[in-house]
Each structure stands twice: as C-alpha cells, then as structure tokens.
C-alpha cells in the first residue's frame, strides 16, 4: 500500500481515516480512529484517562461530547481538569493569552497563567470556596469515593461540562489524586473548620477494578499519561491477583508527547504493558506521539463526522455490596 494519500474534497472523517495509510504519526492518528470505531461496534467498556490540563486548553466540550454520546464509559482524570471544568460550569472563563508576558505583572493583576492561557485568580478562589461549601453539605460519617463526589458535583452543572455530562449519562468519574488539585484546596478549608469529609482512595481502586472485572471486554484511551493512565492500567494487575483476570485490555490508544526511553509510565509503550499483563498480547493498540491539543480534536471531530454510534454500552448500578453492570443494547 502506498503512503501517498490523494488530494481531494473530503470531510474530516475521511481525511483522518485516509491518514491511516500514511507513515509516521499521521498514520498512527488514522489508526487510532479506526480502533476507536471498532470499540464502539463491540460490547466493550471504554475507559478514558485524561491527564494534564486539557480543559484550560479548550478540550472540555470535546470530552463532554464523548460522554454524552457514550463513546466512553468511564473517565479517570487529574483534579486540575475537573476543577477547571467546574470553573467553566460556574462561568469562570479561560482566556487565550500569551506565553511571552511579564509574569510578575500578571501576579500584580492576579492573573494566573497556564502556558498561553489566562484565568483570574480572584475567580478561581470563588471556585475553591464553592468546593468548600459543597463539602459542608456532605455527611462526614461517610467515606466517599472520588466517583461519588464527582457525581454529586455534576448535579448542578450543565451537560456542556464534563461533570454535568457524566452526571446525566451516569458515567463514573474517578480522580485518584484528588488532593493534588484545587479540590484539595477547597476541601481542606472545610476540613480546618471541622467538616472532615474523607475521600477513600482504596474505595476508588476497588470501584474501578470492579468495572474492569465485570466487563466482557475493555478498551483504554489515554490523553496524556500520568496518574490516570497508571490508575486504569493497574486494574488488570489487581484482577489477576484477585482471580478475575481477562488477560489484559483488549484495545488501547494513547495520545502523548512523552517518550519511552526515560522509563516513565506516561511514555511507556503498550508493548511494555503486555509484559505486565495490563494489555492483551493480541490487543488492537496504537500510540500517537503528538500534542493532544492537535490530535484529539481531529479524532473526536472525525468520530462525529463519520456518524459513528454505539451498538451497546454498559450501565453501572452502584450499591453497598458492589457494582451491578448491565448492557444497554441499541
């Protein structure tokens, strides 16, 4: 097959699909679309890992779309992404700024910078206090999972936000490093004032592992790497130790700028994951080494343009004795 793709009139779905014939990362991008579409056609639970600060960069509504259309079934995110998503839901806006700026002057103006994105520190503190006030409504005698907290937070958010979309679509969100974000800031304010709500990280691990254990097949999609990637990957190790092991994830996609040679998890290859039993030996897998703010919008827009629809998706019903997973077939 020739690597040359013809120049012609086409929509974004046709373009990204045709790119699968290319060499280098363009080819990987096209392959990731094809693998994602294959997951949608089968009885597969799709878990999305969202690292970094993709929401301030502008990807919030793209992720919300995936959730609303059930193109993903579970989200594991950094606290930063969900905090900034909460901000958007509270009309706290992120603005396009510049990376070439006097940061001391920004500090005087109380403007925080995320590379070339600006946001008001005064407004961010309002969101911190929103979280603190939210925590005061919770029962301090209950040990919550981060999934339970994110579900409750999503109740008052619109479906254009990630939190609101997940609440309405009953898609679980896990934030395993909750304290390493402004959620920790808001929660510790309430904690210092005597409202000591406990988020149990082991409850998080147990709940997401149940999702994997009770799924016929699983597919993973990582935007970046970090804690969300490892948190999802380790479910297969836990399942093996407990004795409910499927041999690893059936599908795996990653969009990352990290490289494998430094030994970090974010850049580690799926071939390496096979050695751990986290990804099946015969899994359909691809890693796109590209800035996610370039690759991810193209792929998600291509999914929409292609008219891809879910044949079936899991429905999660949570109870004190564990998870009941049912399949909704369209």
Secondary structure, 3 states (H helix, E strand, C coil): CCCCCCCCCCCHHHHHHHHCCCCHHHHHHHHHHHHHHHHHHCCCEEEEEECCCHHHHHHHHHHHHHHHCCCCCEEEECHHHHHHHHHHHCCCCCEECCCCCCHHHHHHCCEEEECCEEEEHHHHHHHHHHHHHHHHCCCCCCEECHHHHHHHHHCCCCCCCHHHHHHHHCCEEECCCCCCCHHHHHHHHHHHCCCCCEECHHHHHHHHHHHHHCCCCEEEEEECCHHHHHHHHHHHHHHHHHCCCCCCEEEEEEEECCCHHHCCCCCCCHHHHHHHCCEEEEEEEEEEECCHHHHHHHHHHHHHHHCCCCCEEEEEEEECCEEEEEEEEC
